């Protein structure tokens, strides 16, 4: 592993604070400059966080984040259900979720989340019932680096959103295994 003095690690405090705060750094979100600074010394960053008992994940899709087991935020389940509904909607519309998420620009007012009863039931489980609640989730997604604002009332997803796509795919695979095991 590469070791580098902290004073030579470009933008150390900003990167450290962002990652410890749960942000996902990537080249396509508001933290692009931090991501590029991290990228220049990623082995040193990994070693530093490992020494603190933390695991820095360098995702092959082009983003990094701290893997955390101690997350107690209520925002995480809300973001997960929000993304599940959106991915389900994209699949139902025969769209490739990954491409649609990364290439599209979304407005909260146009989101499909509150249009179907089954989606409203899923969202109610995590206390999302209104457009204002959806806006709050979008703000969390932006704050954590999963999305970035585009103008006053629109947003675009960033590479870290692929974590949610992977989780949904994994859940689908698990569900299919359960169905296959239950079949005679």
C-alpha positions as a printed Julia matrix, in Angstrom:
184×3 Matrix{Float64}:
   0.0     0.0     0.0
   1.08    3.54   -0.73
   1.63    5.89    2.14
   1.61    9.65    1.67
   1.98   12.41    4.25
  -1.38   14.02    4.98
  -0.12   17.46    3.98
   0.6    16.11    0.48
  -2.84   14.56    0.08
  -4.6    17.21   -1.95
  -7.78   18.58   -0.32
  -7.44   16.14    2.58
  -9.94   17.75    4.96
 -12.65   18.26    2.32
 -12.4    14.69    1.05
 -12.27   13.24    4.55
 -15.31   15.25    5.68
 -17.3    14.41    2.55
 -16.67   10.66    2.79
 -17.26   10.52    6.56
 -20.51   12.42    5.97
 -21.73    9.68    3.64
 -21.08   11.41    0.33
 -20.27    9.44   -2.78
 -17.53   11.07   -4.84
 -17.6    10.74   -8.63
 -16.5    12.58  -11.72
 -20.08   13.47  -12.62
 -21.49   14.95   -9.43
 -20.93   18.21   -7.56
 -17.81   16.74   -5.96
 -15.95   16.1    -9.22
 -12.93   18.13   -8.06
 -12.74   16.1    -4.83
 -13.08   12.86   -6.77
 -10.18   13.81   -9.04
  -8.05   14.79   -6.02
  -8.92   11.46   -4.35
  -8.2     9.57   -7.57
  -4.64   10.92   -7.59
  -3.87    9.19   -4.28
  -6.52    6.5    -3.96
  -4.13    3.88   -2.52
  -3.02    6.32    0.19
  -6.65    7.14    0.97
  -7.54    3.47    1.24
  -4.59    2.88    3.57
  -5.56    5.87    5.72
  -9.15    4.76    6.13
  -8.1     1.13    6.71
  -5.84    2.33    9.54
  -8.96    3.92   11.09
 -10.92    0.68   10.7
 -12.93    1.96    7.74
 -13.25    0.55    4.23
 -13.05    2.9     1.27
 -14.77    1.38   -1.76
 -13.47    2.23   -5.23
 -16.39    1.14   -7.38
 -15.46    0.12  -10.94
 -18.36    2.24  -12.23
 -16.33    5.34  -11.38
 -17.14    6.49   -7.85
 -15.97    5.96   -4.29
 -17.61    5.88   -0.87
 -17.01    4.66    2.65
 -18.66    1.33    3.4
 -20.42    1.89    6.68
 -22.16   -0.6     8.91
 -23.25    2.0    11.46
 -25.76    3.91    9.32
 -28.79    4.81   11.4
 -30.16    7.56    9.16
 -33.84    7.45    8.29
 -32.88    8.86    4.87
 -31.32    5.57    3.72
 -34.51    3.45    3.68
 -36.39    6.37    2.13
 -33.83    6.66   -0.66
 -33.89    2.9    -1.2
 -37.69    2.72   -1.57
 -37.69    5.88   -3.71
 -35.16    4.26   -6.06
 -36.98    0.92   -6.03
 -40.19    2.62   -7.19
 -38.39    4.58   -9.9
 -36.48    1.53  -11.16
 -39.69   -0.53  -11.14
 -41.44    2.2   -13.13
 -38.63    2.29  -15.7
 -38.7    -1.5   -16.07
 -42.5    -1.49  -16.44
 -42.04    1.07  -19.24
 -39.53   -1.26  -20.97
 -36.66    1.15  -20.36
 -33.15    0.15  -19.38
 -33.02    1.51  -15.81
 -29.28    2.16  -15.8
 -29.36    4.15  -19.06
 -32.57    5.99  -18.15
 -31.24    6.99  -14.72
 -27.86    8.19  -15.97
 -29.07    9.9   -19.14
 -32.34   11.43  -17.97
 -33.17   14.7   -16.29
 -35.99   14.45  -13.77
 -38.41   16.89  -12.16
 -39.98   15.97   -8.84
 -43.41   17.07  -10.11
 -43.15   14.54  -12.96
 -41.97   11.54  -10.93
 -44.21    8.44  -11.11
 -44.01    7.67   -7.4
 -47.44    8.84   -6.29
 -49.34    7.78   -9.43
 -49.97    4.11   -8.59
 -51.55    2.71   -5.46
 -48.95   -0.04   -5.01
 -46.14    2.55   -5.2
 -47.92    4.77   -2.67
 -48.21    1.77   -0.33
 -44.47    1.03   -0.61
 -43.62    4.69   -0.04
 -45.97    4.95    2.95
 -43.89    2.28    4.68
 -41.06    4.83    4.92
 -43.3     7.87    5.56
 -43.25    9.25    2.01
 -46.74   10.46    1.15
 -46.45   13.85   -0.56
 -44.56   15.64   -3.29
 -42.78   17.55   -0.49
 -41.62   14.19    0.95
 -40.31   13.22   -2.5
 -38.46   16.55   -2.72
 -36.86   15.83    0.64
 -35.62   12.44   -0.61
 -34.23   14.07   -3.77
 -32.37   16.58   -1.57
 -30.86   13.67    0.39
 -29.81   12.02   -2.87
 -28.13   15.28   -3.93
 -26.48   15.82   -0.54
 -24.97   12.32   -0.61
 -23.74   12.54   -4.2
 -26.26   10.22   -5.89
 -27.71   13.11   -7.89
 -27.03   16.73   -8.75
 -29.37   19.67   -9.33
 -30.07   20.81  -12.89
 -31.66   24.21  -12.69
 -34.12   25.2   -10.01
 -36.48   22.24   -9.95
 -34.81   19.41  -11.84
 -32.11   16.9   -11.09
 -29.92   14.32  -12.77
 -28.58   11.1   -11.29
 -24.83   10.51  -11.0
 -22.76    7.33  -11.23
 -23.17    6.42   -7.53
 -26.89    5.75   -8.2
 -25.7     2.48   -9.74
 -25.41    1.18   -6.15
 -29.22    1.26   -5.97
 -29.53   -0.46   -9.36
 -27.2    -3.21   -8.13
 -29.18   -3.6    -4.89
 -32.45   -3.91   -6.83
 -30.91   -6.48   -9.17
 -29.59   -8.43   -6.19
 -33.01   -8.37   -4.51
 -34.61   -9.62   -7.73
 -32.09  -12.46   -8.0
 -32.72  -13.41   -4.36
 -36.48  -13.39   -4.93
 -36.11  -15.62   -7.98
 -33.96  -18.07   -6.01
 -36.61  -18.15   -3.27
 -39.32  -18.9    -5.86
 -37.22  -21.65   -7.47
 -36.49  -23.24   -4.08
 -40.19  -23.16   -3.17
 -41.2   -24.88   -6.4
 -41.71  -28.66   -6.17
